[in-house]
Amino acid sequence: MSAAAVNQHPHSLIILPTTTLLQRMIRNGATERHQTTLIHEACLNAVSQALSKKMNHEANSLPSLVQNLVKNWEVEASFKPRLQDWRTVDHPNYTFAINGGPPQTAEHMLKVRTYNAIIAPNEFYSPAYSDFTESHKTFKRMMPTFAWEVLEVYSGPPQVAFRWRHWGEMKNDYIGFNDKGEKITAKAHGGPIEIEGVTVATVNDKVQLQKVETWFDPLEMFRQIAPHGIVNKVVKGADEVGGPGEHLKDLEEEEKPGNALAVPQSSEETQVTHEEMSHITKAECPFFNQE
């Protein structure tokens, strides 16, 4: 299937530019998670990508269509809590696997959410101590933008192989729990964080994702969070660590008025947290006025 054929397909809504999809999701209403967060995510990532992307894919080219499909899948996985509302996947046949691991169902991703579905327990982070809200608060507070783009496409539908990059800046401290239940804190350095990976995705004749296999080094992001290996570890007893919920308390404590952020106080930009930015309105985000 050529790029032109994909673009003219009757189900081509799922490969619309992500900003257009987000506009429609917001206008269509109430089933989406936190409409202000959708606006925030779209605004920050659109600006970040425009300023620092490496690629400039021609509209309707295969790389552009692949990029739109995967970004729209990420939006649905993050903000559509009902699986029946996901339009980017072939529901009966969809699976997702990381680094040769066992295939995961869409139901599994809905249960644990995106970060926890792709990051295995390690010395910096463990899904066992972070639910959906906590995991997003951990990473979005640390790195308000985490833009994504396709670098190369090696083969076209039905099996699409491509290389990608994810990138952002570490604006605030990283705070999380690792696989030993230790609280890990890494001071914000204000520098870039960038990871690359390869994905092989099988799509059906409706250009919906069926089998998605991704390979990347998840520890690469954490190595860049603490480039010199300097982190603060606080060992807690089993009765102190608890489960999901304890982590959120620590993050909320960090954000109380009067608690200093680990970013330059002279930098107005880096003092803006994810929670503060989530109150941005449609009028304040110009691209939402575009179709």
C-alpha positions as CSV (number, residue, x, y, z in Angstrom):
1,M,0.0,0.0,0.0
2,S,1.5,3.3,-1.1
3,A,1.5,6.5,1.0
4,A,-1.1,8.0,-1.5
5,A,-3.3,5.0,-1.0
6,V,-3.1,5.2,2.8
7,N,-3.9,8.9,2.7
8,Q,-7.0,8.4,0.5
9,H,-8.3,5.5,2.6
10,P,-11.8,6.0,4.0
11,H,-10.4,5.5,7.6
12,S,-7.7,8.1,7.1
13,L,-9.1,10.1,10.1
14,I,-6.7,8.1,12.3
15,I,-3.7,9.5,10.4
16,L,-4.8,13.1,10.6
17,P,-2.2,15.5,12.1
18,T,-2.4,15.0,15.8
19,T,-3.3,18.7,16.5
20,T,-6.5,18.2,14.3
21,L,-7.4,15.0,16.2
22,L,-7.0,16.8,19.5
23,Q,-9.2,19.6,18.3
24,R,-11.9,17.2,17.5
25,M,-11.5,15.2,20.7
26,I,-11.9,18.4,22.8
27,R,-14.9,19.7,20.8
28,N,-16.6,16.3,21.0
29,G,-16.7,16.4,24.7
30,A,-16.9,14.7,27.9
31,T,-15.4,11.3,27.7
32,E,-11.8,12.5,27.3
33,R,-9.5,12.8,30.3
34,H,-9.1,16.4,31.5
35,Q,-9.6,18.6,28.5
36,T,-7.3,21.2,29.9
37,T,-4.5,18.6,30.0
38,L,-5.2,17.8,26.4
39,I,-4.7,21.4,25.4
40,H,-1.6,21.7,27.6
41,E,0.0,18.5,26.1
42,A,-0.8,19.6,22.5
43,C,0.4,23.2,22.9
44,L,3.7,22.4,24.7
45,N,4.6,19.5,22.4
46,A,3.7,21.3,19.2
47,V,5.8,24.3,20.2
48,S,8.7,22.0,21.3
49,Q,8.6,19.9,18.2
50,A,8.5,23.0,15.9
51,L,11.5,24.5,17.6
52,S,13.7,21.4,18.0
53,K,12.7,18.7,15.5
54,K,15.3,17.2,13.3
55,M,13.0,16.1,10.5
56,N,10.6,18.0,8.3
57,H,8.5,15.4,6.5
58,E,6.6,16.3,3.4
59,A,2.9,16.3,4.0
60,N,1.2,13.0,3.0
61,S,4.5,11.3,2.7
62,L,4.9,7.8,4.3
63,P,7.0,9.2,7.2
64,S,4.4,11.9,7.8
65,L,1.6,9.4,7.8
66,V,3.4,7.0,10.1
67,Q,4.2,9.8,12.5
68,N,0.6,11.0,12.6
69,L,-0.7,7.4,13.2
70,V,1.7,6.7,16.1
71,K,1.1,10.1,17.7
72,N,-2.6,9.7,17.5
73,W,-2.3,6.2,19.1
74,E,-0.3,7.8,21.9
75,V,-3.0,10.4,22.5
76,E,-5.7,7.8,22.6
77,A,-3.8,5.5,24.9
78,S,-3.1,8.4,27.3
79,F,-6.5,10.2,27.2
80,K,-9.2,7.8,26.2
81,P,-10.1,5.6,29.2
82,R,-12.6,3.5,27.2
83,L,-11.1,1.0,24.8
84,Q,-14.0,1.2,22.4
85,D,-13.1,4.8,21.7
86,W,-9.7,3.9,20.4
87,R,-9.8,4.3,16.6
88,T,-6.1,3.7,15.9
89,V,-6.1,0.0,16.7
90,D,-7.6,-3.2,15.4
91,H,-9.3,-4.2,18.7
92,P,-9.5,-8.0,18.4
93,N,-5.9,-8.3,17.0
94,Y,-4.0,-5.5,18.8
95,T,-0.9,-6.3,20.9
96,F,2.1,-4.2,22.1
97,A,5.5,-5.6,23.1
98,I,8.6,-3.9,24.4
99,N,12.2,-5.2,23.8
100,G,11.1,-8.7,22.8
101,G,8.9,-9.1,25.9
102,P,5.5,-10.8,26.0
103,P,2.7,-9.1,24.0
104,Q,0.5,-6.8,26.0
105,T,-3.2,-6.2,25.3
106,A,-4.8,-2.8,25.1
107,E,-6.7,-3.7,28.3
108,H,-3.4,-4.1,30.0
109,M,-2.2,-0.7,28.9
110,L,-5.5,0.9,30.0
111,K,-5.0,-0.7,33.4
112,V,-1.4,0.3,34.0
113,R,-1.2,3.3,31.6
114,T,1.4,4.2,29.1
115,Y,4.6,4.9,31.2
116,N,4.1,1.8,33.3
117,A,3.4,-0.3,30.2
118,I,6.8,0.5,28.6
119,I,9.2,1.0,31.5
120,A,10.3,-2.2,33.4
121,P,11.3,-1.9,37.1
122,N,14.8,-0.6,37.4
123,E,17.1,1.2,39.8
124,F,15.4,4.6,39.1
125,Y,11.7,3.7,38.7
126,S,9.2,0.9,39.3
127,P,5.6,0.7,38.1
128,A,4.8,-1.1,41.4
129,Y,4.8,2.2,43.2
130,S,3.2,4.5,40.6
131,D,-0.3,4.3,39.1
132,F,-1.5,6.4,36.1
133,T,-1.7,9.7,38.0
134,E,1.5,9.3,39.8
135,S,3.5,8.2,36.8
136,H,2.3,11.1,34.7
137,K,3.0,13.5,37.5
138,T,6.5,12.2,37.9
139,F,7.5,12.5,34.3
140,K,5.5,15.5,33.2
141,R,6.5,17.6,36.1
142,M,10.2,16.8,35.5
143,M,9.9,17.2,31.7
144,P,6.8,19.2,30.7
145,T,7.4,18.5,27.0
146,F,8.5,15.1,25.5
147,A,8.1,15.5,21.8
148,W,8.2,12.6,19.4
149,E,9.1,12.2,15.7
150,V,9.9,9.6,13.1
151,L,13.4,9.7,11.8
152,E,13.4,7.1,9.1
153,V,10.8,4.6,7.7
154,Y,12.3,1.4,6.4
155,S,9.2,-0.3,5.0
156,G,5.6,0.5,4.2
157,P,2.3,-1.1,5.0
158,P,1.2,-3.6,6.0
159,Q,4.4,-4.0,8.0
160,V,5.9,-0.7,8.8
161,A,9.4,-0.5,10.3
162,F,10.7,2.9,11.5
163,R,13.2,4.6,13.7
164,W,12.1,7.4,16.1
165,R,13.3,9.9,18.7
166,H,11.7,11.2,21.9
167,W,13.2,14.4,23.4
168,G,12.6,17.1,26.0
169,E,14.3,19.2,28.7
170,M,14.7,18.4,32.4
171,K,13.0,21.4,33.9
172,N,12.3,20.1,37.5
173,D,13.6,17.4,39.8
174,Y,13.0,13.7,39.1
175,I,11.2,12.1,42.1
176,G,10.2,8.5,42.0
177,F,10.5,5.1,43.6
178,N,12.8,2.4,42.3
179,D,12.5,-1.4,42.2
180,K,13.7,-1.7,45.8
181,G,11.2,0.8,47.1
182,E,13.7,3.5,47.6
183,K,12.7,7.1,47.0
184,I,15.0,8.4,44.2
185,T,15.6,12.1,43.7
186,A,17.7,13.6,40.9
187,K,18.2,17.3,40.7
188,A,17.1,19.1,37.6
189,H,19.9,20.1,35.3
190,G,17.9,22.0,32.6
191,G,19.6,20.1,29.9
192,P,18.2,17.9,27.1
193,I,17.0,14.3,27.4
194,E,16.8,12.3,24.2
195,I,16.1,8.7,23.4
196,E,15.8,6.8,20.2
197,G,14.2,3.5,19.3
198,V,13.0,1.2,16.5
199,T,9.4,0.0,16.0
200,V,7.9,-2.6,13.7
201,A,4.1,-2.2,13.4
202,T,1.7,-4.3,11.4
203,V,-1.4,-2.5,10.2
204,N,-4.7,-3.8,8.7
205,D,-6.4,-2.6,5.5
206,K,-8.0,0.2,7.6
207,V,-4.5,1.4,8.6
208,Q,-5.2,0.4,12.2
209,L,-2.4,-0.9,14.4
210,Q,-2.5,-4.7,15.0
211,K,0.9,-5.9,16.2
212,V,3.4,-3.3,17.6
213,E,6.9,-4.3,18.6
214,T,9.3,-1.6,19.9
215,W,12.9,-1.8,20.9
216,F,14.7,0.9,22.9
217,D,16.9,1.3,26.0
218,P,14.6,2.7,28.8
219,L,17.6,3.2,31.1
220,E,19.1,5.7,28.6
221,M,16.5,8.3,29.7
222,F,17.4,7.8,33.4
223,R,21.1,7.9,32.6
224,Q,20.5,11.4,31.2
225,I,18.4,12.4,34.1
226,A,21.4,11.7,36.4
227,P,24.3,12.0,34.0
228,H,26.9,11.7,36.7
229,G,25.1,9.0,38.6
230,I,24.3,11.4,41.4
231,V,20.9,10.7,42.9
232,N,19.5,10.9,46.4
233,K,18.2,7.6,47.8
234,V,16.0,7.4,50.8
235,V,15.4,3.8,52.0
236,K,12.0,3.2,53.6
237,G,10.7,0.2,55.4
238,A,7.9,-1.9,53.8
239,D,5.3,-0.2,56.0
240,E,6.5,3.2,54.9
241,V,6.8,2.7,51.1
242,G,3.2,1.5,50.7
243,G,1.8,1.2,47.2
244,P,0.5,3.7,44.6
245,G,-0.5,6.9,46.5
246,E,2.6,7.3,48.7
247,H,4.5,8.6,45.7
248,L,1.9,11.2,44.9
249,K,2.1,12.5,48.5
250,D,5.9,13.1,48.0
251,L,5.3,14.9,44.8
252,E,2.6,17.1,46.3
253,E,4.9,17.9,49.2
254,E,7.5,19.1,46.8
255,E,5.0,21.4,45.1
256,K,3.7,23.1,48.2
257,P,4.2,26.9,48.2
258,G,7.5,27.8,49.7
259,N,9.2,24.6,48.7
260,A,12.0,25.5,46.3
261,L,12.2,24.0,42.9
262,A,15.6,22.6,41.8
263,V,15.7,25.0,38.9
264,P,17.3,28.5,38.5
265,Q,15.1,30.9,40.4
266,S,16.0,33.6,37.8
267,S,14.5,31.5,35.0
268,E,10.8,32.4,34.8
269,E,10.2,29.7,32.2
270,T,11.6,26.8,34.2
271,Q,9.4,27.8,37.2
272,V,6.3,26.9,35.3
273,T,5.1,23.4,36.4
274,H,3.0,21.0,34.4
275,E,0.1,21.6,36.8
276,E,0.2,25.3,36.3
277,M,0.4,25.0,32.6
278,S,-2.6,22.6,32.5
279,H,-4.8,25.7,33.1
280,I,-4.0,27.2,29.8
281,T,-7.1,28.0,27.8
282,K,-7.9,27.4,24.1
283,A,-7.6,31.2,23.4
284,E,-4.1,31.2,24.8
285,C,-3.0,28.4,22.5
286,P,-3.2,29.8,19.0
287,F,-2.9,26.5,17.1
288,F,-6.3,25.4,18.3
289,N,-7.8,28.1,16.2
290,Q,-6.4,26.4,13.1
291,E,-7.8,23.4,11.2
